[in-house]
């Protein structure tokens, strides 16, 4: 098998295709992380005295999980924006 000058012998993929595959894999992993965070957030709110984030007795864990979920979703959006550019 002959490889073009842009293909690597390890995978047979071009650098752009390898980058695309890496980004796609990262997005899938981040979506799983987001799903887990959503479940944890819902579970923490089941035991909470209030579901209002502005309330003084809103759980610190719920605030932390919500912020992490927001950051993960922002990362997913950024990676999805970078995915077409990697091709």
Secondary structure, DSSP 4 states (H G I P E B T S, - for coil): ----TTB-TTT--BHHHHHHHHHHHHHHHHHHHHHHHHHHHHHHHHS-S---TTSTTS-HHHHHHHHHHHHHHHHHHHHHHHHGGG-
